[in-house]
Amino acid sequence: MTTRLRVLDDGAWISVNDSREVRVSELWRLDAPDLCECALTDLVVENFQSVGVDGSTVKARVYGQCIACGATGTTGWVPIGRVRGGEFAELDRSAVRRVRR
């Protein structure tokens, strides 16, 4: 089964199978030591740079700002959800997401 992933509206949305699923302006808690020096980064997502899939996990590279220290930058690959049986399920927004380079 093929899953279509796209970044829409100049990085404002991630589309999964032609449905807008994930948007900017969300606050994500990340384990992202390359982005800032905070133990955990509280990142305001400002722009999606790219989207991809690794097995059933949908991942994205995002640009944003840590609200604790003010650092800005682009992350490595951050898991945002899973595709199972052709359906997309976003990760719990309160979960800590581990960034992969």
CYANA upper distance limits for C-alpha pairs under 8 A (distance plus 0.5 A):
  1 MET  CA     86 GLY  CA      7.51
  2 THR  CA     86 GLY  CA      8.46
  3 THR  CA     16 VAL  CA      7.41
  3 THR  CA     17 ASN  CA      6.36
  3 THR  CA     86 GLY  CA      7.50
  4 ARG  CA     15 SER  CA      8.21
  4 ARG  CA     16 VAL  CA      6.14
  4 ARG  CA     17 ASN  CA      5.17
  4 ARG  CA     18 ASP  CA      7.52
  5 LEU  CA     14 ILE  CA      7.63
  5 LEU  CA     15 SER  CA      6.16
  5 LEU  CA     16 VAL  CA      5.35
  5 LEU  CA     17 ASN  CA      6.92
  5 LEU  CA     18 ASP  CA      8.33
  5 LEU  CA     51 VAL  CA      7.21
  5 LEU  CA     52 GLY  CA      7.43
  6 ARG  CA     14 ILE  CA      6.28
  6 ARG  CA     15 SER  CA      5.62
  6 ARG  CA     16 VAL  CA      7.29
  6 ARG  CA     50 SER  CA      8.45
  6 ARG  CA     51 VAL  CA      7.10
  7 VAL  CA     11 GLY  CA      6.12
  7 VAL  CA     12 ALA  CA      7.90
  7 VAL  CA     13 TRP  CA      6.32
  7 VAL  CA     14 ILE  CA      5.19
  7 VAL  CA     15 SER  CA      6.69
  7 VAL  CA     48 PHE  CA      7.25
  7 VAL  CA     49 GLN  CA      8.09
  7 VAL  CA     50 SER  CA      7.01
  7 VAL  CA     51 VAL  CA      7.19
  8 LEU  CA     12 ALA  CA      6.64
  8 LEU  CA     13 TRP  CA      5.60
  8 LEU  CA     14 ILE  CA      6.56
  8 LEU  CA     15 SER  CA      7.23
  9 ASP  CA     13 TRP  CA      6.95
 10 ASP  CA     47 ASN  CA      8.40
 11 GLY  CA     24 VAL  CA      8.46
 11 GLY  CA     47 ASN  CA      5.43
 11 GLY  CA     48 PHE  CA      5.03
 11 GLY  CA     49 GLN  CA      6.76
 12 ALA  CA     23 ARG  CA      6.30
 12 ALA  CA     24 VAL  CA      5.90
 12 ALA  CA     46 GLU  CA      8.15
 12 ALA  CA     47 ASN  CA      6.29
 12 ALA  CA     48 PHE  CA      6.92
 13 TRP  CA     20 ARG  CA      6.77
 13 TRP  CA     21 GLU  CA      7.66
 13 TRP  CA     22 VAL  CA      6.15
 13 TRP  CA     23 ARG  CA      4.98
 13 TRP  CA     24 VAL  CA      6.97
 13 TRP  CA     48 PHE  CA      7.60
 14 ILE  CA     20 ARG  CA      6.42
 14 ILE  CA     21 GLU  CA      6.44
 14 ILE  CA     22 VAL  CA      5.67
 14 ILE  CA     23 ARG  CA      6.98
 14 ILE  CA     48 PHE  CA      7.93
 14 ILE  CA     51 VAL  CA      7.96
 15 SER  CA     19 SER  CA      5.61
 15 SER  CA     20 ARG  CA      4.86
 15 SER  CA     21 GLU  CA      6.15
 15 SER  CA     22 VAL  CA      7.72
 16 VAL  CA     20 ARG  CA      7.02
 16 VAL  CA     21 GLU  CA      6.93
 16 VAL  CA     88 PHE  CA      7.58
 21 GLU  CA     90 GLU  CA      8.31
 22 VAL  CA     90 GLU  CA      8.25
 24 VAL  CA     44 VAL  CA      8.40
 24 VAL  CA     45 VAL  CA      5.65
 24 VAL  CA     46 GLU  CA      5.88
 24 VAL  CA     47 ASN  CA      6.57
 24 VAL  CA     48 PHE  CA      7.88
 25 SER  CA     44 VAL  CA      6.43
 25 SER  CA     45 VAL  CA      5.74
 25 SER  CA     46 GLU  CA      6.38
 26 GLU  CA     44 VAL  CA      6.28
 26 GLU  CA     45 VAL  CA      6.10
 27 LEU  CA     42 ASP  CA      6.99
 27 LEU  CA     43 LEU  CA      6.02
 27 LEU  CA     44 VAL  CA      5.10
 27 LEU  CA     45 VAL  CA      6.86
 27 LEU  CA     93 ARG  CA      8.48
 28 TRP  CA     41 THR  CA      8.39
 28 TRP  CA     42 ASP  CA      6.28
 28 TRP  CA     43 LEU  CA      5.66
 28 TRP  CA     44 VAL  CA      6.96
 28 TRP  CA     45 VAL  CA      7.69
 28 TRP  CA     93 ARG  CA      7.19
 28 TRP  CA     94 SER  CA      7.97
 28 TRP  CA     96 VAL  CA      8.09
 28 TRP  CA     97 ARG  CA      8.16
 29 ARG  CA     40 LEU  CA      7.03
 29 ARG  CA     41 THR  CA      6.08
 29 ARG  CA     42 ASP  CA      5.17
 29 ARG  CA     43 LEU  CA      6.70
 29 ARG  CA     94 SER  CA      7.69
 29 ARG  CA     95 ALA  CA      7.41
 29 ARG  CA     96 VAL  CA      5.57
 29 ARG  CA     97 ARG  CA      6.82
 30 LEU  CA     40 LEU  CA      6.20
 30 LEU  CA     41 THR  CA      5.44
 30 LEU  CA     42 ASP  CA      6.94
 30 LEU  CA     43 LEU  CA      7.55
 30 LEU  CA     96 VAL  CA      5.85
 30 LEU  CA     97 ARG  CA      5.27
 30 LEU  CA     98 ARG  CA      6.36
 30 LEU  CA     99 VAL  CA      7.38
 31 ASP  CA     39 ALA  CA      7.86
 31 ASP  CA     40 LEU  CA      5.72
 31 ASP  CA     41 THR  CA      6.78
 31 ASP  CA     96 VAL  CA      7.16
 31 ASP  CA     97 ARG  CA      6.56
 31 ASP  CA     98 ARG  CA      5.33
 31 ASP  CA     99 VAL  CA      6.65
 32 ALA  CA     36 CYS  CA      7.48
 32 ALA  CA     40 LEU  CA      7.41
 32 ALA  CA     41 THR  CA      6.84
 32 ALA  CA     75 THR  CA      8.00
 32 ALA  CA     98 ARG  CA      7.20
 32 ALA  CA     99 VAL  CA      6.06
 33 PRO  CA     37 GLU  CA      6.57
 33 PRO  CA     38 CYS  CA      7.80
 33 PRO  CA     39 ALA  CA      7.95
 33 PRO  CA     40 LEU  CA      8.41
 34 ASP  CA     75 THR  CA      8.40
 35 LEU  CA     41 THR  CA      8.44
 35 LEU  CA     71 ALA  CA      7.71
 35 LEU  CA     72 THR  CA      7.79
 35 LEU  CA     73 GLY  CA      6.86
 35 LEU  CA     74 THR  CA      7.92
 35 LEU  CA     75 THR  CA      7.08
 36 CYS  CA     41 THR  CA      7.52
 36 CYS  CA     66 CYS  CA      8.02
 36 CYS  CA     69 CYS  CA      8.16
 36 CYS  CA     71 ALA  CA      6.46
 36 CYS  CA     72 THR  CA      8.49
 38 CYS  CA     68 ALA  CA      8.15
 38 CYS  CA     69 CYS  CA      7.82
 41 THR  CA     66 CYS  CA      6.34
 41 THR  CA     67 ILE  CA      8.46
 41 THR  CA     68 ALA  CA      8.04
 42 ASP  CA     65 GLN  CA      8.49
 42 ASP  CA     66 CYS  CA      5.68
 42 ASP  CA     67 ILE  CA      6.31
 42 ASP  CA     68 ALA  CA      7.19
 43 LEU  CA     64 GLY  CA      6.48
 43 LEU  CA     65 GLN  CA      5.80
 43 LEU  CA     66 CYS  CA      4.93
 43 LEU  CA     67 ILE  CA      6.79
 44 VAL  CA     64 GLY  CA      5.90
 44 VAL  CA     65 GLN  CA      5.87
 44 VAL  CA     66 CYS  CA      6.87
 44 VAL  CA     67 ILE  CA      7.39
 45 VAL  CA     62 VAL  CA      7.10
 45 VAL  CA     63 TYR  CA      6.74
 45 VAL  CA     64 GLY  CA      5.10
 45 VAL  CA     65 GLN  CA      7.49
 46 GLU  CA     62 VAL  CA      7.89
 46 GLU  CA     63 TYR  CA      6.20
 46 GLU  CA     64 GLY  CA      5.30
 46 GLU  CA     65 GLN  CA      8.00
 47 ASN  CA     62 VAL  CA      6.21
 47 ASN  CA     63 TYR  CA      5.59
 47 ASN  CA     64 GLY  CA      7.22
 48 PHE  CA     60 ALA  CA      7.39
 48 PHE  CA     61 ARG  CA      6.67
 48 PHE  CA     62 VAL  CA      5.00
 48 PHE  CA     63 TYR  CA      6.81
 49 GLN  CA     60 ALA  CA      7.77
 49 GLN  CA     61 ARG  CA      5.86
 49 GLN  CA     62 VAL  CA      5.84
 49 GLN  CA     63 TYR  CA      7.29
 49 GLN  CA     74 THR  CA      8.48
 50 SER  CA     60 ALA  CA      6.10
 50 SER  CA     61 ARG  CA      5.84
 50 SER  CA     62 VAL  CA      7.81
 51 VAL  CA     58 VAL  CA      7.84
 51 VAL  CA     59 LYS  CA      6.29
 51 VAL  CA     60 ALA  CA      4.79
 51 VAL  CA     61 ARG  CA      7.01
 52 GLY  CA     58 VAL  CA      6.41
 52 GLY  CA     59 LYS  CA      5.85
 52 GLY  CA     60 ALA  CA      6.70
 53 VAL  CA     57 THR  CA      6.10
 53 VAL  CA     58 VAL  CA      4.98
 53 VAL  CA     59 LYS  CA      6.27
 54 ASP  CA     58 VAL  CA      7.01
 54 ASP  CA     59 LYS  CA      7.88
 56 SER  CA     82 ARG  CA      5.85
 56 SER  CA     83 VAL  CA      5.70
 56 SER  CA     84 ARG  CA      7.24
 57 THR  CA     79 PRO  CA      7.03
 57 THR  CA     80 ILE  CA      8.07
 57 THR  CA     81 GLY  CA      6.41
 57 THR  CA     82 ARG  CA      4.99
 57 THR  CA     83 VAL  CA      7.06
 58 VAL  CA     79 PRO  CA      6.39
 58 VAL  CA     80 ILE  CA      6.26
 58 VAL  CA     81 GLY  CA      5.70
 58 VAL  CA     82 ARG  CA      6.02
 58 VAL  CA     83 VAL  CA      7.65
 59 LYS  CA     77 TRP  CA      6.23
 59 LYS  CA     78 VAL  CA      5.68
 59 LYS  CA     79 PRO  CA      4.76
 59 LYS  CA     80 ILE  CA      5.92
 59 LYS  CA     81 GLY  CA      7.67
 60 ALA  CA     76 GLY  CA      8.37
 60 ALA  CA     77 TRP  CA      5.80
 60 ALA  CA     78 VAL  CA      5.81
 60 ALA  CA     79 PRO  CA      7.07
 60 ALA  CA     80 ILE  CA      7.38
 61 ARG  CA     74 THR  CA      7.18
 61 ARG  CA     75 THR  CA      6.00
 61 ARG  CA     76 GLY  CA      6.02
 61 ARG  CA     77 TRP  CA      5.50
 61 ARG  CA     78 VAL  CA      6.74
 62 VAL  CA     74 THR  CA      5.92
 62 VAL  CA     75 THR  CA      6.02
 62 VAL  CA     76 GLY  CA      8.18
 62 VAL  CA     78 VAL  CA      8.34
 63 TYR  CA     72 THR  CA      7.85
 63 TYR  CA     73 GLY  CA      5.95
 63 TYR  CA     74 THR  CA      4.69
 63 TYR  CA     75 THR  CA      6.92
 64 GLY  CA     72 THR  CA      6.14
 64 GLY  CA     73 GLY  CA      6.38
 64 GLY  CA     74 THR  CA      7.08
 65 GLN  CA     70 GLY  CA      6.48
 65 GLN  CA     71 ALA  CA      6.13
 65 GLN  CA     72 THR  CA      4.81
 65 GLN  CA     73 GLY  CA      7.26
 66 CYS  CA     70 GLY  CA      5.58
 66 CYS  CA     71 ALA  CA      5.91
 66 CYS  CA     72 THR  CA      6.95
 67 ILE  CA     71 ALA  CA      8.42
 75 THR  CA     99 VAL  CA      7.49
 76 GLY  CA     99 VAL  CA      6.14
 76 GLY  CA    100 ARG  CA      5.83
 76 GLY  CA    101 ARG  CA      5.08
 77 TRP  CA     99 VAL  CA      6.07
 77 TRP  CA    100 ARG  CA      5.50
 77 TRP  CA    101 ARG  CA      6.49
 78 VAL  CA     97 ARG  CA      7.06
 78 VAL  CA     98 ARG  CA      7.00
 78 VAL  CA     99 VAL  CA      5.39
 78 VAL  CA    100 ARG  CA      7.04
 79 PRO  CA     91 LEU  CA      8.27
 79 PRO  CA     97 ARG  CA      7.08
 79 PRO  CA     98 ARG  CA      7.98
 79 PRO  CA     99 VAL  CA      8.08
 80 ILE  CA     90 GLU  CA      6.43
 80 ILE  CA     91 LEU  CA      6.11
 81 GLY  CA     88 PHE  CA      7.35
 81 GLY  CA     89 ALA  CA      5.96
 81 GLY  CA     90 GLU  CA      4.58
 81 GLY  CA     91 LEU  CA      5.22
 82 ARG  CA     88 PHE  CA      6.23
 82 ARG  CA     89 ALA  CA      5.87
 82 ARG  CA     90 GLU  CA      7.03
 82 ARG  CA     91 LEU  CA      7.95
 83 VAL  CA     87 GLU  CA      5.87
 83 VAL  CA     88 PHE  CA      5.02
 83 VAL  CA     89 ALA  CA      6.87
 84 ARG  CA     88 PHE  CA      7.13
 84 ARG  CA     89 ALA  CA      8.35
 91 LEU  CA     95 ALA  CA      7.82
